Amino acid sequence: MRASGVTPPTDHSGHSSRTGPAALSGLEGRITALVGRGLTNRQIARELGVSEKTVENNLTQVFAKTGCRSRLDLALAVMEGRLAAFVPRS
């Protein structure tokens, strides 16, 4: 994953997860997709009917799970399809 620009998630001790990447929740996935479309936190909150704080909290979790370090990094990862391992399987 590092070669693709997305670092593998780590546990609280800093070690890589042995079970693979943590899947994004439904809300995290929707927020991630909207970040990929270039929406602001305020626009995302309106679109999903949640508070801006909820969007911020979920983005913090998305950054932790994906290893993305910024909104731009996350948006690029979405557009380039680098987050497939994090999308929940149906």
N, C-alpha and C positions, 0 to 999 in steps of 0.2 A: 504494500500500500504506500509506503514512503515514496517509491518511485513515481507514483501517480500524483503526489503532492498532498495526499491525505494520510496523516499518521495514524497508526493503529491506536485504539483507545487503551487507556491504562487504568488500573485500579488505584485506590488511594495510596498504595505504597509505591506507585510509579512503575509497576510491572505490567507488561502487556497482558491483556485478557486472554485466558486460555480457551474460553468458549467462543471466541470470535467477537466481531464487533457487536455492540449493543444496538438493537433495532430501535429506530425512531418510533415514538408513539404516533397515533393518528394525527393529533394536533401538531406535534413536532414536524411531521412529514408535510402537512399542509402549509405550515409556516415556512418551512424550508423551500417549498416550491414557489411560494409567493416572493420570498427573498430573491430567488433565482429569476423572477420576472421583474425585479427592480423596485418592488414596493417598499415604502417606509414602514416602520413599526406602527405608526398611526393608521396608515392605509390598510395594513394587514389586520389590525384590531377591528377596524370598521367592517372589513370584508368577512371576518370570521365571527363577529359579534362577541368579542372578548375585550378585556382591557389592554391598554398598552403595556402595563406591568406584566400581565400574563404572557404577552408576546416576548417581552424582555427575558422573563424567567425561562420560557421554553427555548429561546435562542441560546441562553447560557448552557442549557442541557444539550442542545444540538452541537454547540461548539465542543463541549466536553466529550460527547460520544463520537464525533467525526474527526476530531483533531484539527478542525479548521480554526484559524486564529483570528479571522476577521470576517465581516460581512461580505467583503469582496471575494475573499478566498472561498467562502461558502457558495456565493452566487456562481463563481467560476466552476466549482465542483459540480453544482447542479447542471449547469449548461453543458459541461463536458461529460456528464454521465458517470462521474467518479463515485457517486454515493449509492450505487446499486446494492452494495453489501449491507447498507444501513436501513433499506426500505423493508418494512415488515412483509413477511410472506403470507399470502392469503390462504 
